[in-house]
Amino acid sequence: MPHYQYEGITQTGKQVAGTIEAVNETEVKSSLRKTRVRVTAVKEKQSAHLSGFLGRVRLKDVSAFTRQFASMNSAAIPLVDCLESIGEQTENTTLRGAVRTITSDVQAGTSLAEALSRHPEIFNRLYCSMVRAGEAAGILPNVLLRLADYQEKAVGMRRRVKSAFAYPVLVGVVAVGALVALLTFVVPTFASMLTELGAQLPLSTRFVIGASEFVKIWLLPAVGIATGVVIAVVYLYKRNAAARMLMDSVCLRLPLFGDLQKKSAVSRFSRTFGALLNGGVPIADALEITSTTAGNRVLEQGFLKTLEAIRSGQPLAAPLKATGVFPPMVIQMINVGEKSGQLPGMLVKIADYYDTEVDSAITTLTSLLEPALIVIMGILIAGVLIAMYLPMFEMVSSIG
């Protein structure tokens, strides 16, 4: 029997997390509901071969699968035939094995959504919920096409973010490497030469030589300590709810980065929520699933409070405004869409608009980062070189 990792909230509002053995996600939720825990996230615990790098299924792979599946299903090809054909063409071995298992489950009489939900490391709650709603309403081809569009936009956004930050990161790594090499190999040569000459060293030169000695002695320990700190921070972020809440809150307040994260959250929320509503998922279920895709615990808590307000009969716009993330224009558009019955379409428009806003914010951020990194590292390297040449200039001028 598989093990599932879950997160939830007790009746007193306390956040809990743990692992439970169950047949499927439904049984997990049912068991926890008996203990008065409202589940906010649940996923099957990955086995070693799936969690490894070689067994990883990327969003790009799932997006390609969904597009092929949607195209074939829209052409009225039987479900099992679609899955068998795609399974033979899939290059990713982990995904291919999962598709073959899903095909067998469907042939045995299992619903497609249930078969997909048995592979939560590949097909998340959003995916399975939309498929389940599509099957129930008899509009599975349309839902698969919407899912394919949604995933392709998500893949495109990730690609743009990675490509935008690749160059600044590369510049930073090369510059730091050059500075470390300078302090490790070049400065000691100059230092020994100046010592032999018996020159009186200025303060700046002594400082650079001291920095060189520090780097030579402490470079490896410093790298080890930094690695340990990063691992500790990541562990706390994943395992400690209070630490994660604090870190996420700080991230939202950072200049430039905080604004980018808020715009990304608005875009992701609108597109995910709109896709689920378009797929026929009830509004409360759609909002609960969307909250798990927030990527930030502070935002997730805000969305869960919105969910509680909706379940108590309040409209959507007011509790979303209370989160402090959504600009007035977005709140107004959601309010209009809710009153006119066009909320899914309005959410898609918001998502499209904020995709362009995120692109603009990324462009602005990277355009500031690139020259800033170059200038800072240029000043540091130039400062090291000037500090080492300065005693020679003074010696030459005193001789002259």
LUMPAKOL-254367 format. One record per residue: x, y, z of N, C-alpha, C in turn. Coordinates in steps of 0.001 Angstrom, whole numbers, padded with zeros to 6 digits, always signed. Layout:
BEGIN
XYZXYZXYZ ...
% end
This chain:
BEGIN
+000849-001198+000000+000000+000000+000000+000884+001248+000000 +000588+002236-000857+001455+003419-000942+001331+004325+000284 +002368+005130+000495+002374+006121+001568+002151+007503+000961 +001371+008330+001669+001069+009677+001190+001545+010707+002204 +002147+011781+001676+002521+012923+002511+001394+013941+002452 +001012+014473+003614-000106+015414+003630+000218+016641+004464 -000485+017721+004162-000482+018925+004980-001935+019305+005229 -002211+019825+006419-003585+020175+006727-003697+021174+007851 -004937+021523+008180-005219+022503+009227-006259+021907+010169 -005970+021943+011471-006912+021429+012466-008029+022444+012709 -009001+022049+013526-010119+022940+013832-009662+024195+014567 -008542+024096+015271-008023+025255+016008-007147+026157+015145 -006967+025779+013888-006161+026582+012978-004694+026208+012939 -004309+025150+013635-002909+024719+013668-002569+023942+012403 -001401+024247+011834-000940+023539+010631-000262+022234+011041 -000638+021143+010363-000048+019839+010654+000422+019211+009350 +001370+018298+009464+001888+017589+008289+002356+016223+008750 +002373+015273+007813+002829+013934+008160+002691+012977+007005 +002840+011694+007313+002752+010638+006304+001715+009621+006759 +000918+009129+005810-000137+008172+006122-000187+007103+005041 -000499+005882+005435-000613+004780+004489-002073+004640+004065 -002308+004612+002748-003684+004529+002256-003688+003982+000829 -004893+003628+000370-005024+003094-000988-004877+004201-002011 -005501+005368-001748-005448+006487-002675-005651+007794-001905 -005683+008916-002649-005825+010229-002018-007173+010367-001316 -008221+009782-001917-009559+009885-001329-009598+009275+000065 -008935+008122+000222-008901+007475+001529-008108+008308+002541 -007037+008970+002039-006248+009845+002920-007125+010957+003469 -007863+011629+002578-008715+012738+003001-009813+012258+003943 -010373+011082+003628-011436+010544+004471-010921+010227+005879 -009741+009627+005943-009165+009273+007251-008860+010512+008075 -008294+011528+007434-007934+012748+008153-009175+013554+008538 -010217+013469+007700-011449+014189+008016-012063+013662+009314 -011882+012363+009558-012401+011774+010797-011692+012318+012023 -010450+012760+011848-009685+013339+012963-009807+014861+012998 -010767+015395+012237-011051+016836+012194-009871+017635+011618 -009207+017073+010613-008124+017781+009923-008578+018069+008496 -008529+019350+008099-008860+019710+006716-007581+019672+005879 -007558+018791+004898-006362+018575+004084-006193+019717+003087 -004980+020308+003052-004681+021365+002080-003764+020873+000958 -003031+019788+001216-002144+019237+000181-001885+017773+000503 -001879+016944-000533-001577+015529-000349-000936+014999-001627 +000108+014220-001468+000757+013604-002624+001402+012294-002199 +001497+011397-003160+002092+010101-002853+003592+010269-002635 +004104+009612-001626+005530+009680-001327+006286+008987-002435 +007233+009717-003041+007948+009176-004180+008937+008113-003756 +009027+007071-004569+010055+006061-004341+011381+006566-004863 +012462+005890-004498+013809+006373-004834+014018+006487-006330 +013450+005541-007105+013739+005572-008544+012989+006690-009247 +011871+007158-008617+011144+008262-009240+011692+009607-008815 +012214+009692-007614+012704+010972-007129+014100+011278-007630 +014785+010310-008175+016115+010551-008716+016062+011386-009960 +017191+011961-010299+017250+012871-011444+016908+012170-012748 +017438+010948-012935+017219+010251-014188+015764+009848-014363 +015019+009693-013252+013619+009303-013356+012660+010474-013335 +013176+011667-013380+012330+012858-013255+011518+013085-014522 +010261+013433-014333+009388+013796-015449+009174+015301-015394 +009653+015997-016405+009554+017450-016420+008177+017895-016887 +007827+019137-016539+006556+019702-016980+006465+019703-018499 +007610+019897-019160+007629+019887-020624+007186+018529-021177 +007610+017447-020505+007220+016096-020938+005717+015881-020764 +005184+016325-019608+003750+016163-019348+002936+017022-020322 +003450+018213-020635+002769+019102-021580+002682+018469-022967 +003784+017861-023423+003785+017194-024733+002810+016019-024733 +002792+015250-023637+001850+014128-023517+000410+014628-023606 +000112+015716-022883-001256+016246-022843-001691+016742-024219 -000788+017419-024924-001137+017921-026255-001425+016767-027216 -000591+015726-027190-000833+014562-028051-002150+013878-027680 -002355+013728-026382-003564+013080-025891-004806+013869-026303 -004754+015194-026146-005888+016050-026496-006188+015987-027987 -005146+016025-028812-005337+015988-030271-005969+014670-030715 -005464+013562-030179-005980+012253-030582-007392+012024-030049 -007641+012453-028798-008963+012274-028216-010006+013131-028919 -009584+014325-029367-010499+015204-030106-010867+014618-031465 -010014+013738-031998-010273+013087-033288-011119+011835-033130 -011730+011665-031945-012635+010552-031663-011946+009197-031659 -010642+009168-031406-009921+007905-031257-010210+007367-029858 -010518+006090-029700-010819+005524-028382-009719+005809-027368 -010138+005937-026117-009232+006347-025047-008033+005410-024910 -008286+004121-024894-007202+003145-024720-006243+003197-025899 -006779+003351-027105-005916+003447-028292-005030+004686-028229 -005594+005789-027730-004802+007024-027564-003622+006766-026623 -003923+006169-025480-002891+005935-024475-001828+004964-024982 -002250+003913-025665-001277+002942-026185-000352+003584-027204 -000918+004386-028086-000112+005045-029117+000880+006024-028507 +000403+006834-027550+001289+007813-026917+002365+007106-026105 +001994+006017-025424+002957+005266-024630+004110+004747-025464 +003840+004362-026700+004901+003864-027577+005816+004992-028050 +005276+006228-028144+006060+007346-028689+006805+008139-027611 +006398+007979-026353+006988+008786-025273+008451+008428-025057 +009314+009448-025045+010754+009221-024894+011163+009058-023435 +010535+009810-022535+010881+009726-021122+010458+008360-020576 +011423+007598-020064+011140+006221-019647+010167+006155-018469 +010291+007085-017524+009390+007091-016372+007962+007388-016792 +007794+008380-017661+006470+008726-018153+005897+007592-019002 +006754+006957-019800+006293+005842-020638+005751+004704-019764 +006493+004400-018678+006022+003346-017772+004710+003719-017111 +004575+005001-016724+003334+005453-016095+002164+005371-017066 +002381+005768-018318+001313+005721-019329+000866+004279-019569 +001812+003356-019597+001450+001940-019789+000624+001418-018614 +000996+001832-017399+000224+001431-016223-001179+002028-016269 -001265+003304-016666-002563+003981-016790-003423+003282-017833 -002815+002885-018952-003544+002171-020001-004135+000871-019464 -003350+000136-018705-003830-001124-018125-004973-000874-017143 -004840+000185-016327-005888+000507-015359-007193+000880-016057 -007096+001666-017128-008295+002071-017872-008941+000869-018540 -008129-000020-019099-008665-001244-019707-009387-002110-018681 -008921-002045-017435-009529-002849-016368-010800-002217-015811 -011168-001031-016317-012409-000395-015900-012250+000806-014990 -010993+001182-014674-010757+002364-013839-010980+003632-014654 -011527+004662-014038-011691+005941-014748-010319+006543-015038 -010258+007372-016059-008990+007982-016438-008439+008840-015299 -009322+009609-014652-008871+010487-013561-008289+009673-012408 -008937+008568-012070-008442+007721-010985-007102+007095-011354 -006979+006652-012617-005721+006057-013073-004591+007083-013043 -004888+008304-013434-003871+009368-013410-003484+009716-011975 -004472+009717-011068-004204+010122-009682-003292+009142-008956 -003095+007946-009515-002180+006971-008916-000717+007305-009218 -000499+008386-009971+000857+008838-010296+000981+010330-009970 +000830+010695-008676+000816+012121-008297+002138+012828-008535 +003244+012051-008647+004528+012684-008929+004601+013187-010369 +003648+012772-011207+003614+013196-012618+002385+014062-012885 +001220+013588-012444-000038+014289-012701-000563+014838-011375 -000499+016162-011222-000858+016785-009944-002366+016870-009756 -002771+017437-008626-004206+017522-008294-004977+018331-009315 -004390+019413-009788-005046+020247-010791-005369+019411-012032 -004398+018666-012493-004551+017845-013700-005667+016821-013494 -005590+016084-012393-006568+015017-012146-007971+015579-011924 -008075+016722-011249-009385+017326-010994-010056+017769-012289 -009283+018358-013190-009852+018786-014461-010288+017589-015292 -009481+016550-015311-009851+015346-016065-011108+014712-015469 -011183+014664-014131-012355+014093-013463-013616+014880-013814 -013507+016215-013799-014652+017062-014149-015019+016887-015623 -014016+016775-016483-014274+016572-017911-014965+015253-018184 -014535+014205-017482-015188+012895-017651-016638+012943-017177 -016871+013591-016026-018217+013647-015460-019170+014433-016365 -018654+015497-017001-019504+016345-017846-019537+015886-019301 -018727+014880-019658-018695+014398-021034-017990+015337-021988 -017078+016162-021453-016345+017124-022311-014836+016920-022170 -014424+015648-022049-013007+015364-021832-012109+015936-022929 -012460+015836-024239-011578+016421-025269-011337+017913-025062 -012402+018660-024738-012248+020105-024508-011364+020387-023289 -011560+019609-022230-010770+019798-021014-009297+019505-021282 -009003+018451-022035-007617+018106-022354-006955+019212-023185 -007730+019805-024107-007179+020906-024909-006866+022107-024023 -007752+022404-023067-007489+023515-022135-006275+023199-021259 -006164+021948-020826-005015+021553-020031-003721+021706-020815 -003762+021313-022090-002569+021438-022932-002176+022900-023089 -003171+023774-023323-002887+025214-023439-002293+025748-022141 -002895+025365-021022-002432+025828-019707-000980+025408-019468 -000668+024155-019726+000681+023660-019458+001706+024280-020397 +001333+024472-021663+002270+025085-022608+002593+026521-022212 +001596+027246-021699+001858+028608-021224+002767+028577-019993 +002535+027593-019102+003380+027464-017904+004817+027122-018287 +004985+026214-019255+006323+025854-019735+007008+027061-020358 +006251+027828-021166+006806+029023-021803+007264+030050-020787 +006484+030234-019715+006850+031189-018675+008129+030742-017956 +008217+029462-017634+009432+028953-016982+010650+029139-017881 +010472+028874-019162+011593+029009-020091+012061+030456-020165 +011107+031396-020186+011486+032812-020258+012229+033250-018998 +011761+032777-017844+012420+033134-016575+013844+032584-016544 +014012+031317-016937+015341+030690-016916+016299+031393-017874 +015820+031683-019091+016696+032316-020075+017047+033746-019662 +016098+034426-018990+016355+035808-018573+017424+035879-017482 +017425+034908-016573+018381+034937-015456+019658+034162-015743 +019699+033448-016862+020886+032633-017162+022128+033502-017328 +022016+034606-018081+023194+035434-018351+023714+036139-017086 +022826+036785-016282+023344+037386-015043+024005+036376-014114 +023427+035182-014009+024023+034153-013148+025391+033746-013690 +025483+033585-015010+026759+033215-015631+027815+034292-015394 +027413+035560-015563+028345+036669-015333+028819+036672-013884 +027889+036472-012959+028255+036459-011544+029212+035330-011198 +028947+034133-011720+029812+032978-011436+031210+033192-012006 +031287+033661-013253+032590+033901-013884+033364+034981-013138 +032663+036060-012748+033336+037157-012049+033860+036716-010685 +033053+035967-009950+033506+035464-008645+034673+034503-008817 +034596+033647-009838+035692+032728-010119+036974+033465-010448 +036854+034542-011258+038038+035337-011616+038640+036015-010388 +037783+036530-009506+038273+037199-008296+038984+036206-007371 +038390+035006-007208+039017+033985-006361+040349+033543-006947 +040405+033361-008269+041660+032967-008920+042721+034047-008746 +042309+035301-008837+043230+036420-008667+043828+036436-007258 +042951+036234-006272+043415+036244-004882+044236+035005-004540 +043957+033899-005211+044631+032634-004882+045984+032485-005568 +046086+032931-006829+047300+032664-007604+048131+033918-007918 +047471+035028-008236+048197+036225-008686+048718+037043-007508 +047848+037311-006543+048234+038162-005410+049399+037575-004613 +049425+036255-004310+050584+035722-003575+051910+035939-004285 +051927+035885-005622+053161+036123-006392+053642+037551-006182 +052713+038505-006282+053060+039913-006066+053494+040140-004621 +052817+039470-003678+053127+039664-002264+054548+039212-001948 +054947+038059-002465+056312+037565-002214+057355+038482-002851 +057054+039002-004034+057974+039898-004718+058140+041205-003942 +057033+041750-003434+057100+043003-002675+057819+042801-001341 +057650+041624-000748+058343+041315+000509+059851+041270+000293 +060283+040655-000826+061715+040581-001143+062308+041970-001373 +061527+042855-001971+062014+044208-002239+062031+045066-000972 +061341+044618+000065+061301+045370+001317+060524+046659+001204 +059544+046676+000324+058770+047904+000111+057802+048142+001265 +057542+049438+001547+056550+049819+002552+055165+049690+001911 +054344+048807+002437+053065+048506+001784+051957+049428+002292 +051205+050021+001370+050054+050846+001772+048974+049976+002423 +048017+050632+003062+046934+049922+003761+046126+049066+002790 +045823+049607+001595+045017+048858+000632+045723+047572+000194 +047049+047650+000014+047808+046468-000404+047827+045425+000703 +048011+045882+001947+048008+044947+003073+046650+044270+003219 +045608+045035+002964+044256+044469+003046+044054+043379+001993 +044487+043639+000754+044332+042647-000328+045153+041396-000029 +046387+041578+000482+047224+040416+000823+046574+039610+001948 +045980+040290+002909+045261+039605+003984+044069+038823+003455 +043354+039447+002503+042216+038759+001885+042676+037525+001126 +043842+037636+000466+044399+036500-000265+044744+035354+000673 +045373+035685+001809+045709+034645+002788+044448+033986+003341 +043430+034798+003579+042164+034264+004097+041535+033298+003105 +041505+033697+001823+040900+032852+000787+041650+031535+000655 +042991+031587+000689+043779+030363+000549+043525+029388+001693 +043358+029932+002897+043194+029071+004068+041745+028631+004254 +040816+029564+004048+039434+029315+004420+038480+029078+003252 +038976+029014+002027+038068+028873+000880+037239+027589+000976 +037909+026447+001127+037181+025176+001188+036281+025084+002416 +036779+025463+003625+035855+025455+004772+034657+026390+004579 +034917+027558+003962+033823+028509+003739+032778+027929+002785 +033251+027247+001729+032328+026599+000787+031514+025524+001511 +032200+024746+002378+031505+023713+003142+030467+024298+004084 +030841+025390+004783+029899+026041+005703+028708+026617+004939 +028993+027269+003802+027917+027851+002988+026960+026768+002485 +027530+025632+002062+026700+024518+001605+025824+024000+002743 +026426+023876+003931+025662+023425+005097+024535+024379+005452 +024824+025685+005365+023791+026699+005661+022648+026601+004659 +022988+026440+003371+021955+026326+002332+021089+025095+002578 +021732+023965+002886+020981+022736+003149+020066+022915+004357 +020593+023565+005410+019793+023798+006617+018593+024689+006329 +018811+025744+005538+017719+026665+005192+016657+025941+004366 +017098+025150+003392+016152+024394+002560+015367+023405+003419 +016061+022735+004343+015389+021766+005221+014340+022459+006088 +014734+023596+006673+013781+024344+007502+012582+024803+006672 +012869+025250+005440+011799+025754+004565+010787+024649+004261 +011293+023435+004057+010411+022333+003677+009725+021694+004874 +010422+021669+006034+009915+020903+007167+009260+021746+008248 +009652+023016+008349+009156+023856+009441+008195+024913+008885 +006932+024804+009271+005907+025708+008728+006169+027161+009115 +006600+027391+010354+006843+028764+010823+008014+029385+010069 +009092+028605+009860+010250+029116+009118+009869+029421+007676 +009074+028551+007086+008656+028776+005696+007798+030031+005587 +006893+030212+006552+006048+031403+006553+006893+032666+006665 +007906+032636+007541+008782+033791+007730+009567+034089+006456 +010160+033059+005855+010956+033254+004634+010094+033761+003482 +008902+033181+003339+008015+033620+002259+007556+035059+002463 +007333+035437+003723+006938+036809+004027+008054+037788+003681 +009288+037412+003997+010444+038256+003665+010586+038384+002152 +010399+037272+001427+010522+037292-000040+009546+038283-000668 +008333+038359-000117+007326+039263-000676+007668+040732-000431 +008519+040998+000573+008873+042382+000901+010172+042840+000238 +010873+041935-000424+012123+042317-001074+011865+043286-002219 +012704+044316-002385+012527+045218-003527+012758+044470-004829 +011972+044777-005838+012025+044181-007172+011599+042715-007156 +012279+041874-006388+011943+040449-006338+010549+040235-005758 +010196+040994-004719+008876+040862-004109+007771+041230-005082 +007966+042317-005821+006981+042742-006811+006836+041700-007912 +007969+041126-008337+007946+040083-009364+007179+038860-008863 +007391+038481-007601+006714+037313-007047+005204+037554-006958 +004801+038761-006584+003370+039063-006501+002715+039011-007875 +003374+039576-008880+002820+039536-010241+002753+038106-010756 +003780+037323-010446+003768+035914-010858+002629+035169-010173 +002397+035496-008894+001321+034831-008144-000041+035171-008726 -000256+036441-009096-001527+036853-009695-001740+036128-011022 -000682+036060-011841-000774+035383-013129-001065+033900-012940 -000320+033244-012053-000494+031801-011840-001864+031493-011239 -002281+032318-010259-003593+032119-009647-004700+032245-010692 -004649+033314-011472-005712+033568-012444-005779+032474-013501 -004625+032053-014004-004624+031035-015060-005063+029680-014519 -004571+029315-013319-004939+028023-012742-006418+027989-012371 -006855+029041-011690-008253+029113-011262-009185+029139-012474 -008819+029931-013479-009626+030009-014695-009678+028685-015433 -008543+027986-015502-008498+026686-016195-009384+025668-015482 -009354+025669-014145-010177+024728-013391-011666+025024-013563 -012032+026304-013506-013448+026664-013681-013910+026339-015097 -013060+026619-016085-013392+026270-017470-013547+024765-017650 -012801+024002-016835-012870+022548-016918-014049+021949-016174 -014858+022796-015553-016051+022306-014875-015862+021953-013418 -014724+022338-012821-014478+022056-011405-015253+023073-010560 -015979+022648-009521-016707+023592-008657-015776+024656-008078 -016324+025851-007835-015497+026994-007459-014727+026754-006158 -015353+026119-005162-014657+025882-003888-013497+024905-004079 -013742+023818-004812-012671+022840-005079-011562+023478-005909 -011963+024300-006882-010972+024955-007752-010074+025885-006942 -010676+026624-006009-009886+027556-005195-008969+026799-004238 -009435+025670-003697-008595+024875-002801-007383+024323-003552 -007599+023840-004765-006491+023312-005575-005549+024439-005970 -006107+025591-006360-005292+026733-006777-004391+027218-005656 -004876+027154-004413-004074+027631-003277-002785+026833-003143 -002801+025555-003542-001599+024719-003422-000567+025049-004490 -000951+025827-005499-000004+026200-006561+000539+027613-006362 +000252+028225-005209+000651+029622-004985+002163+029790-004996 +002901+028786-004495+004361+028875-004451+004872+029714-003294 +003966+030160-002422+004343+031009-001293+003342+030753-000174 +003822+030414+001027+002926+030036+002109+002030+031190+002553 +002544+032418+002514+001729+033575+002897+000545+033726+001937 +000827+033603+000638-000240+033699-000355-001211+032525-000224 -000658+031342+000041-001501+030155+000190-002496+030335+001332 -002023+030891+002456-002917+031125+003591-003997+032146+003241 -003605+033164+002458-004588+034152+002012-005662+033530+001140 -005266+032626+000251-006230+031961-000627-007138+031016+000173 -006594+030368+001199-007401+029466+002022-008439+030254+002829 -008056+031470+003284-009025+032325+003971-010135+032748+003004 -009740+032996+001740-010733+033320+000714-011690+032152+000525 -011143+030928+000540-011972+029725+000397-012990+029631+001535 -012544+029904+002767-013456+029861+003915-014555+030910+003769 -014185+032081+003257-015181+033151+003069-016215+032749+002021 -015757+032110+000940-016683+031679-000117-017635+030615+000411 -017109+029693+001202-017965+028636+001751-019006+029185+002729 -018700+030356+003307-019675+030989+004206-020648+031889+003455 -020520+031924+002121-021490+032651+001307-021051+034007+000805 -019817+034413+001065-019341+035718+000599-018925+035658-000873 -018960+036802-001580-018449+036836-002959-016932+036711-002977 -016384+036440-004142-014954+036143-004270-014074+037379-004131 -014515+038513-004668-013644+039694-004784-013182+040235-003431 -014088+040331-002457-013747+040958-001171-012642+040214-000422 -012729+038905-000215-011643+038210+000503-010331+038187-000278 -010401+038192-001611-009163+038266-002386-008479+039614-002182 -009261+040660-002064-008697+041986-001817-007976+042022-000478 -008498+041284+000501-007900+041271+001841-006529+040614+001873 -006189+039819+000854-004863+039185+000824-003761+040205+000614 -004078+041371+000024-003082+042404-000223-002184+042129-001416 -002495+041105-002195-001673+040737-003354-002274+041262-004646 -003592+041263-004736-004263+041599-005985-004500+043106-006096 -004048+043715-007186-004262+045156-007401-005754+045465-007566 -006155+046722-007360-007573+047097-007487-008172+046737-008842 -007376+046886-009930-007892+046568-011262-008307+045100-011351 -007477+044214-010796-007770+042780-010840-009019+042470-010010 -009114+043071-008822-010279+042861-007960-011549+043309-008682 -011469+044458-009362-012631+044975-010086-013034+044031-011213 -012034+043513-011954-012327+042595-013059-012945+041291-012544 -012440+040786-011414-013006+039562-010835-014434+039813-010368 -014656+040984-009770-015993+041351-009300-016983+041402-010461 -016566+042040-011561-017425+042133-012749-017683+040745-013335 -016609+039934-013434-016758+038591-013990-017673+037718-013146 -017587+037869-011824-018431+037074-010930-019899+037472-011070 -020157+038774-011153-021538+039243-011255-022162+038925-012608 -021337+038939-013667-021856+038702-015015-021845+037223-015403 -021294+036367-014527-021229+034950-014857-020130+034611-015848 -019179+035545-016034-018089+035337-017000-016734+035255-016291 -016746+034721-015069-015529+034698-014266-014386+033916-014919 -014616+032721-015466-013497+031985-016088-012806+032764-017206 -013614+033369-018094-013042+034152-019185-012293+035375-018682 -012823+036017-017641-012168+037193-017064-010832+036806-016428 -010783+035658-015778-009535+035194-015164-008464+034916-016221 -008871+034373-017345-007910+034119-018430-007345+035433-018961 -008203+036462-019083-007737+037779-019537-006743+038371-018533 -007047+038236-017250-006130+038729-016213-004788+038017-016312 -004839+036698-016499-003606+035910-016595-002773+036343-017801 -003422+036560-018944-002692+037005-020147-002032+038357-019915 -002773+039264-019273-002221+040600-019009-001021+040507-018067 -001151+039713-017002-000063+039637-016032+001115+038806-016520 +000898+037967-017499+002041+037306-018141+002960+038347-018776 +002358+039329-019436+003165+040401-020034+003809+041267-018954 +003093+041473-017829+003656+042233-016711+004857+041512-016096 +004750+040192-015973+005860+039402-015435+007059+039473-016379 +006791+039351-017685+007878+039467-018668+008578+040817-018546 +007764+041886-018401+008324+043229-018282+009140+043368-016994 +008626+042801-015890+009345+042876-014612+010664+042107-014678 +010643+040952-015338+011867+040155-015483+012894+040908-016322 +012425+041519-017418+013322+042290-018285+013955+043445-017518 +013129+044145-016725+013645+045263-015925+014661+044788-014908 +014340+043690-014226+015223+043165-013194+016564+042728-013770 +016515+041985-014877+017766+041506-015476+018572+042642-016090 +017873+043660-016631+018590+044797-017206+019320+045595-016125 +018824+045522-014880+019516+046167-013760+020613+045271-013184 +020346+043965-013147+021300+043030-012556+022586+042927-013371 +022451+042816-014700+023627+042585-015553+024673+043685-015397 +024322+044967-015647+025346+046012-015492+025823+046166-014051 +024912+045944-013074+025308+046072-011666+026378+045037-011324 +026175+043794-011767+027166+042742-011514+028501+043062-012175 +028423+043515-013426+029659+043823-014171+030422+044956-013506 +029689+046018-013103+030333+047174-012467+030949+046791-011123 +030177+046060-010304+030679+045680-008971+031920+044807-009079 +031865+043786-009928+033010+042887-010054+034184+043586-010730 +033894+044492-011655+034967+045265-012290+035702+046129-011274 +034921+046763-010380+035527+047603-009335+036392+046755-008400 +035878+045574-008009+036627+044707-007102+037942+044233-007726 +037863+043764-008974+039074+043260-009636+040067+044389-009885 +039549+045537-010337+040424+046690-010559+041052+047149-009244 +040281+047118-008163+040812+047506-006859+041952+046604-006410 +041798+045276-006662+042862+044333-006301+044135+044634-007091 +043993+044828-008384+045161+045090-009234+045846+046400-008864 +045063+047450-008639+045641+048755-008271+046374+048656-006933 +045746+047926-005977+046363+047775-004656+047712+047073-004750 +047847+046113-005683+049112+045380-005812+050166+046180-006589 +049721+047013-007513+050679+047802-008295+051079+049099-007589 +050290+049545-006630+050529+050819-005974+051918+050911-005318 +052400+049883-004599+053745+049982-004010+054837+050136-005065 +054666+049482-006220+055660+049614-007312+055696+051043-007825 +054505+051626-008002+054460+053014-008486+055154+053932-007493 +054932+053687-006192+055549+054548-005175+057073+054374-005164 +057547+053117-005360+058974+052868-005415+059613+053569-006596 +058956+053483-007760+059486+054124-008966+059532+055627-008794 +058460+056197-008212+058431+057650-008039+059478+058113-007035 +059730+057289-005985+060778+057676-005000+062171+057597-005601 +062398+056638-006495+063692+056528-007173+063901+057701-008111 +062785+058082-008816+062878+059212-009765+063156+060518-009009 
% end
